[in-house]
Amino acid sequence: MLRDITIGQYYPADSILHRLDPRVKFIVTIVFIVSLFVNNTWTAYLVSTVFLAAVIKISKVPFRFIVKGLKAVVILLMITLFFNMIFTPGTPVFHFWIITITKEGIVTAVRMGIRLIFLIIGSSLMTLTTTPNQLTDGLERLLKPLEKIKIPVHDIAMIMSIALRFIPILLEETDKIMKAQIARGADFESGGLMKKIKSMVPLLVPLFISAFRRANDLAMAMEARCYHGGSGRTQMKPLRYHGRDFGAYIIAAIYFAVCILMRIFGRYLL
């Protein structure tokens, strides 16, 4: 299960999506996420599905590799769908004890499920096609105007990039520790809730120690390389827009405009 989390991982491939400027991928990802909450018709969701499928196709990242990232949020997804079905008022279609599932609740749950799935896949695509260094540079350039009001943009971008990069590392470390503890006789599955919580102690303690050790090693490595923040620093590979980046902006703008129009004229659509 831990290995199925794809957010924070990078999948090397030779695609136009990998070669796009990281700023473009940040902005297009935000536009796509906003569009999911703008959509209010099934036709609009179909447009989002086609857009996402096209992006996955040109990314050259295996669809199976992208989808496996959903396994880690299946429980959260099911809980969200269940509560939407039983707490949305409307026409009852099923009743058991104090639980009533409505027709409107089912529709709302399906739409919410589509939004969550597409949100996770879209966010994963950005990290799968962008290296940590590119993420840092892109985020820093996007937030650069905030430096005028004395906000440490470079430090914020570096912290977020390191945190994102540490997700797969810590997950891999957790998997190794769990297997080692199971080999020593630890049981993480059986028993009640309190027993399962207590059984996590042999896992969490070494994980925290490992995380602090890695953080300390990283800090010393940065100091050894004379890292002192973003003031006066230059980039080895400065970010520059190319024709493909402007093309991506145009495509994203057209897609978002279509979503807005479908929102406005939604009563004429399904």
DRENRO-609210 format. One record per residue: residue in one letter; x, y, z of N, C-alpha, C in turn. Coordinates in steps of 0.1 Angstrom, whole numbers, plus 5000, padded with zeros to 4 digits. Each point is the difference from the previous one (the first is absolute). Layout:
aXYZXYZXYZ/...
This chain:
m500849885000499250125000500950135000/l501050005008500950115001500750034987/r500349904992500750024988499150054989/d498750005003499050044990499850154999/i500650075010499850155000501050064990/t499450074990500850054989500350155002/i499350075008500350145002501350025006/g500950094994501350025004501049924993/q499649904992500949924992500250074986/y501249964994500350054986500149884991/y499350014989500149894990500850054988/p501249964997500850054989499449954987/a499850094990499649964987500350124991/d499949974987500350104990498750044993/s499350105006498750044995500050165000/i499150054993499850155000499650055013/l499349925008499550045013501250015010/h501049914998501250015009500850134996/r500050044988500850114995499350145002/l498850005005499350125002500650075012/d499950145000500550085011499249965013/p500749985011499249975013499050105004/r500250134996498950105003498849974992/v500149954988498849974992499349885007/k500749905004499449895006499350035013/f500650095008499350055012498750074997/i500050094991498950084997498949914993/v500449924991499049914993499349905010/t500849955010499549925010499050075009/i500350125003499050085008498750034992/v500250034987498950024992499149884999/f500649884999499349884998499249975013/i500750025012499349985013498850095001/v500250134997498950095001498849964991/s500449954988498949974990499249885005/l500649915008499249895006498950055009/f500250115007499050055009499150104992/v500450044988499150084992499049924993/n500449874996499149914993498749975008/n498950004993498849975007499049914991/t500649964989499249914991500949884996/w499349904995500749884996500850024987/t499550094992500850034988501350075003/a499950095010501350075005501049905005/y499549905008500949905005500649914989/l499249984989500549934989501150084993/v499950134999501150084995501249995008/s499850015013501249995009500749864999/t499149904998500649864998500849994987/v499550064990500850004987501350085001/f499950125007501250085002501049925008/l499649945011500949935009500649884993/a499249934992500549884992501050044990/a499850124994501050054990501350035006/v499950065012501350045007500749875005/i499349905004500649875004500749944988/k499350014989500549944988501450064995/i500050135000501250074996501150005011/s499749965012501050005011500949884999/k499549894993500749874998500349935014/v499250045010500049935013499049894999/p500449885003499049895000498750035008/f498949974994498750035007499949925012/r500549875000500049925012500850055011/f501150074997500850065010499350125007/i499350074991499250125006498949965008/v499249904996498849955007500349945013/k501249935001500349945013500150095012/g500250134996500150105011498650025007/l498949954993498750025006499849895011/k500749905001499849895010500250055014/a500950105001500350055014498850095005/v499150044992498950095004498649934998/v500049874998498849934998499050025012/i500649985012499150015012499550145002/l500850104998499550145001499050024989/l500249954988499050024989498749945004/m500049875005498849935003499250075011/i500750055010499450075011499350134995/t500750074991499450124994498849984992/l500049894992498949964992498849965009/f500349935011498949955008499350115007/f500850105006499350115007499350094991/n500450014987499350084991498749944996/m499949875000498849934996498950005011/i500550005013499049995011499650145005/f500850104998499750135006499550104990/t499949964987499450094990498549985000/p499250105003498549984999499549994986/g498949924999499449984987499149894999/t499849934989499149894998500749875005/p499449945010500649875005499949894990/v501149934999500149884991500349875008/f500550025012500349895009500050045014/h499449925009499950035014500249885008/f501050015010500249895009500350065014/w499249975010500250055013499950165000/i501150065004500150155000500750054987/i500449914991500750044988499050014988/t500050124994499250024988500950064989/i500049934989500850044989499050064989/t500450124996499150074991500650004986/k499150034990500450014986501050124998/e499750115006500950125000501349975006/g500049925011501249965007500949924992/i499449914992500849914991500750094989/v499250094995500650094989501150085006/t499850065012501050085006501349925004/a499849875004501149925004500849964987/v499349984989500749964988500950124995/r499450125001500750124995501250035010/m499849985013501150025009501149904998/g499649884997501049894998500850034987/i499350054990500850044987500950115003/r499650105008500850115003501349965008/l499849915010501249965008500949924992/i499549914992500949914991500850094990/f499350094993500650084991501050105006/l499750045012500950095007501349935004/i499949885005501249925003500849974988/i499449964989500749964988500750124994/g499250125000500650124994501250055008/s499949995014501150055008501249904999/s499749874999501149904998500750024987/l499350044989500650024987501150115001/m499750115008500950115001501349955006/t500049925011501249965007500749894992/l499249914993500649894993500850054988/t499750124995500650054988501050125003/t500250035013500850115003501049965011/t501350034998501049975010499850095012/p500549965012500050085012500650144998/n501150004993500750134997499150094991/q499449944990499150084992498850065008/l499549915009498950045008500450135009/t501249995006500550115008500150134992/d500749984988500250124992498750064995/g499149924996498750054994499250065011/l499949945012499250065011500750145004/e501350005001500650135004499850114990/r500049974987499850104990498550055000/l499149915003498650045000499750095012/l500749975012499850085012500950125001/k500850024990501050115001499550135003/p498850044994499450135004499850035014/l499949895008499750015015501350055007/e501150004993501350055007499950155003/k499150074992499950145002499450035014/i499349915005499450025014500749925010/k501349974998501049945009499649865004/i499449924991499749865002501149924995/p500649915008501249924995499549894990/v499950044988499449914990500949884997/h501350024999501049894998499949905011/d500050055012499949905011498849925000/i498850074997498849935000500049894989/a500550044988500049904989501049895003/m501150025007500949905003499449905010/i499350065010499349915011499049914993/m499150064992499049924993500649894991/s501050044993500749904991500649885008/i500650045011500749895008498949915007/a498950075005498949925006499449914989/l499850054988499449914989500949894997/r501350034999501049904997500149895011/f499850045012500149905011498949915001/i498850034993498949915001500349864996/p500549984987500449864996501149945008/i501050085005501149955008499549945013/l499250085007499549965013499049884998/l499349994989499149894998500849874998/e501150014993500949894997500649965013/e500450095009500649975013499049945009/t498850044999498949945008499849854996/d500049984987499849864995501149915005/k501350055000501149925004499949975015/i499750105008499949985015498849915003/m498950014993498949915002500449854997/k500749984989500449864997501049955010/a500950095005500949955010499349975013/q499150085004499249975012499249874999/i499449984988499249884998500949885001/a501250014995501049895000500449975015/r499950105009500349985014498849965008/g498849984993498949955007498950105003/a500150124995499050115002498849974992/d498850045006498749974993499350134999/f499850054988499450134997498549984996/e499549884998498749984994499049955010/s500349915009499049945009499750085012/g498949975007499750075013499150124997/g499550065011499150125000500850124996/l499250115001500650134997501150045009/m499949995013501050045009501349914998/k499849874997501249924998500750044987/k499250034990500750054988500750135002/i499550095008500750125003501349985007/k499949915010501249975008501149934991/s499549924990500949934992500850094990/m499550124999500650104991501250065006/v500249995014501150065007501449954994/p500149874999501349954994500350054986/l498950054993500250054987500350155000/l499350075008500150155000501350055006/v500549935011501250055006501249994991/p500349894994501250004990499750084988/l498850024996499750094989500350145003/f499650055012500450145004501550025001/i500649905006501550005001500750014986/s499549924991500550004986499750134993/a498850065003499750134993500950115005/f500250015014500950105005501449984996/r500449884999501449974995500250054985/r499049974992500150044986499950164999/a499250065009499950155000501350065004/n500749945010501350055005501149984989/d500049884993500949984989499850104989/l498850034997499750094989500450145004/a499850045013500450145004501550015000/m500849905004501450005000500550014985/a499449924991500450004986499850144994/m498950075004499750134994501050105006/e500449995013501050095005501349974994/a500449884998501349964994500150064986/r498950024993500050064987499750155000/c500250065012499950145002498650064996/y499049935003498650044997499650105010/h499650124996499650115009498750074996/g499149924994498750064996500050054985/g499050084997499850044986500650134996/s500550085010500650134997501349994991/g499950064988501250004992500349874993/r499249905001500249874994499650004985/t500749934992499649984986499649864997/q499449974989499649874996500849944989/m500449875002500849944990499249984986/k498749985002499149994988498950105001/p500250134996498950105002498849964992/l498850035006498749974993499750104989/r499749954988499750084989498849944993/y499050084996498849954993500449974985/h499449904995500249964986498650004993/g500049974988498750004992499049905006/r500549885004499149905005499450045013/d500750095008499450045013498850104997/f500250094990498850084997498949934994/g500349894992499049914995499249945011/a500749955010499349945012499150095007/y500550135001499150105007498750024991/i500250014987498850024992499049895001/i500549874999499249885002499250005013/a500850045011499450005013498950115001/a500350124994499050115000498749964992/i500249934989498849964992499249895008/y500749915006499349905009499350065011/f500650105007499350065011498850094995/a500250064989498950084994498849914997/v500349884994498949914997499349965013/c500749975011499449975013499150115005/i500550134999499250115004498750014992/l500149984987498850014992499049905003/m500549885003499149895004499450025014/r500750075008499550045013498850104998/i500250104991499150114998498749944993/f500249924990498949944992499749865004/g500349965013499849875004498649954999/r499050095001498649955000499649944987/y500850034989499749954987500749864997/l500949965010500849884998499549905010/l500649884999499749895010500650025013/
